[in-house]
Amino acid sequence: MTSTGTHTRRAGTDAAARTAGPQVWDDMTVEVALSLMAAARTRHLVICDADGRRTGRVTLARLTAVRNGSGYTDQVRLRDLVAGRVALTAPPADAGPAPRHRPLGILSRSR
């Protein structure tokens, strides 16, 4: 095998690793996606449309930013992120402190 073949295979494997990950439907909400990411211990999800075609990829950091943004509601879906319908904006300065969220995967204990 030539070194060119080895480099080609390695490059293909790296590309596959960057795009591989749990695949989810684009109608999933941000909250459900965040919960899934915590359970799967992954830092990104591959978003697919109703026909199973990949339409995008979303990271944990982006989902967290959307959830903490001023325009977030519990109705925001992953397809909204792919289509660019959700802006990543900070809350207004006079809105007071941002709501604090418990880290995903941490359950409170009954005392």
Backbone torsions as a table, in degrees:
resi	resn	phi	psi	omega
1	MET	NA	139.2	-179.5
2	THR	-84.1	160.8	178.6
3	SER	-66.3	-29.1	177.8
4	THR	-62.7	-42.4	178.4
5	GLY	-62.8	-38.9	178.9
6	THR	-65.3	-44.3	179.5
7	HIS	-64.3	-39.1	179.5
8	THR	-63.4	-46.1	-179.1
9	ARG	-64.2	-43.9	-179.5
10	ARG	-63.1	-42.3	179.3
11	ALA	-63.4	-40.5	178.2
12	GLY	-64.7	-39.1	178.4
13	THR	-65.5	-42.0	178.2
14	ASP	-62.4	-42.2	179.0
15	ALA	-64.0	-40.6	179.2
16	ALA	-65.1	-38.8	179.6
17	ALA	-64.9	-35.8	180.0
18	ARG	-69.3	-31.3	-177.4
19	THR	-99.6	-13.0	179.9
20	ALA	-74.4	157.8	178.2
21	GLY	153.7	173.9	177.6
22	PRO	-58.1	132.9	179.2
23	GLN	-99.4	133.5	-178.5
24	VAL	-132.0	158.1	177.0
25	TRP	-76.5	151.1	-177.3
26	ASP	-73.3	-7.9	178.3
27	ASP	-90.7	4.5	177.5
28	MET	-70.2	140.7	177.7
29	THR	-78.7	161.6	179.7
30	VAL	-60.9	-43.8	-179.2
31	GLU	-60.7	-44.2	179.5
32	VAL	-65.9	-40.4	178.5
33	ALA	-62.1	-42.0	177.7
34	LEU	-63.6	-40.7	177.7
35	SER	-64.4	-42.6	178.4
36	LEU	-62.3	-42.5	179.8
37	MET	-63.4	-38.6	178.0
38	ALA	-65.0	-44.2	-179.3
39	ALA	-66.7	-39.3	-178.4
40	ALA	-83.5	-10.2	-178.1
41	ARG	53.2	52.2	179.6
42	THR	-122.9	158.6	-178.3
43	ARG	-105.5	-0.6	175.7
44	HIS	-156.1	162.2	176.2
45	LEU	-128.9	146.7	173.8
46	VAL	-96.0	124.8	-176.5
47	ILE	-95.6	131.7	180.0
48	CYS	-122.7	149.8	177.6
49	ASP	-85.5	-175.9	-177.0
50	ALA	-62.5	-22.8	178.5
51	ASP	-90.3	2.1	179.2
52	GLY	83.7	7.4	177.5
53	ARG	-83.4	138.9	177.6
54	ARG	-68.1	128.0	-179.8
55	THR	-115.3	-11.9	-179.8
56	GLY	175.8	-175.9	-179.4
57	ARG	-143.1	139.7	-179.6
58	VAL	-131.5	141.3	-178.5
59	THR	-100.7	162.4	176.2
60	LEU	-59.6	-41.4	-179.8
61	ALA	-61.3	-42.1	-179.2
62	ARG	-68.1	-43.0	178.8
63	LEU	-62.6	-39.7	178.8
64	THR	-65.6	-41.2	178.2
65	ALA	-63.8	-40.4	178.7
66	VAL	-64.6	-46.5	-178.7
67	ARG	-61.4	-34.7	-178.7
68	ASN	-87.5	-3.7	-178.6
69	GLY	-76.5	160.5	-176.6
70	SER	-69.9	-24.5	-178.4
71	GLY	-91.2	7.5	-175.3
72	TYR	-76.0	136.1	167.6
73	THR	-133.0	167.1	180.0
74	ASP	-74.4	2.3	177.9
75	GLN	-97.4	-3.1	-178.8
76	VAL	-68.6	127.8	-178.4
77	ARG	-110.4	160.6	179.9
78	LEU	-60.2	-33.3	178.3
79	ARG	-62.4	-29.0	177.0
80	ASP	-66.7	-35.1	177.7
81	LEU	-69.9	-43.8	180.0
82	VAL	-62.6	-40.1	-178.3
83	ALA	-79.6	-7.8	179.7
84	GLY	76.1	22.8	-179.0
85	ARG	-84.8	-4.7	-179.9
86	VAL	-116.5	121.9	179.4
87	ALA	-90.3	143.4	175.5
88	LEU	-91.4	89.2	-178.3
89	THR	-118.1	147.8	177.6
90	ALA	-80.1	154.6	176.8
91	PRO	-65.5	152.7	178.4
92	PRO	-58.2	150.6	-176.9
93	ALA	-61.0	-31.2	-177.8
94	ASP	-89.7	8.7	-177.3
95	ALA	-79.9	-7.8	-178.0
96	GLY	86.9	-174.5	-177.7
97	PRO	-66.4	147.7	178.7
98	ALA	-67.3	146.7	178.2
99	PRO	-63.7	142.2	-179.6
100	ARG	-94.1	134.7	177.4
101	HIS	-112.6	141.1	172.6
102	ARG	-68.6	145.3	175.4
103	PRO	-58.9	141.5	179.4
104	LEU	-62.5	144.8	178.0
105	GLY	88.3	-4.5	179.4
106	ILE	-104.3	119.7	179.5
107	LEU	-100.4	142.7	177.1
108	SER	-77.8	147.9	-179.6
109	ARG	-98.5	141.2	173.7
110	SER	-78.0	139.4	180.0
111	ARG	-110.3	NA	NA
